[in-house]
Amino acid sequence: MTEAVIFDIDGVLVDSPHERAWGDTLERLMRRQWCDVAPHTAYAPERYTTEVYQQVVSGKPRQEGAAALLRYFRVPDPDGTRTQQLCDLKQVMIVELIERGEFTAFEDGLRFILTLKARGMCLAAASSSKNANRMLERVRLLPFCGKYSLSYPFVTAETRLIDLFDANVCGHDFARGKPHPEIFLSAADLLGATPSHCVVVEDAPAGVLAAKRGGMRCIGVARRDDHDLLREAGADWVVTTLDEVHIEEL
């Protein structure tokens, strides 16, 4: 029996500008502050791809993602200074993009979470990103419901996506980030749910691994044609869109 569904945010419910922000920030640093070391690294703008973002950065806390990206491109960082520079500049850029509204909510994700909420399912938000709540707060649900003639008693003119969750651990500082299961276990604990009775919805291999290591089932959402990566990480279901999920199977 499923007691709760725990959602990652970026790539699952929201098409955020994180991938763009990491790439643009790294390129800017390589062209300017790090131009002296750039020729001696493995970096080139075209080598930063969606696949690299998914495998190296996505799903990890900011510091871990930045450090992993520098290691991937063999950028020397003996004292962690460059990792911090990348984190700081990327954060400035992502906030600017979010404030300008340069992100969208996935319609299949909204349909899925609204259906679960209507059935009385306990819901939690569990993203490593400290920017996830900024986006959740900016998604109003009534316009979406009006567009598709959907009616829910819990959706009013003021209802935001963030309001659907019974627990929210987005951006919390955990001792260990994904693929460690701490973030998902914390969400389950807040909901009072047994981990084996929880389903995690993720789009990143690191997140899928975290769910499985926490003893939870996992839906992998392959929005970037990365079905194989999610299956290899252990996802119980792999779908291209959440419209493919049969609620009764949960």
Secondary structure, 3 states (H helix, E strand, C coil): CCCEEEECCECCCEECCHHHHHHHHHHHHHHCCCCCCHHHCCCCHHHCCHHHHHHHHCCCCHHHHHHHHHHHCCCCCCCCHHHHHHHHHHHHHHHHHHHCCCCEECHHHHHHHHHHHHCCCEEEECCCCCCHHHHHCCCEHHHHHHHCCCCCCCCCCCCEHHHHCCEECCCCCCCCCCCCCHHHHHHHHHHCCCHHHEEEEECCHHHHHHHHHCCCEEEEECCCCCHHHHHHHCCCEEECCHHHCCHHHC
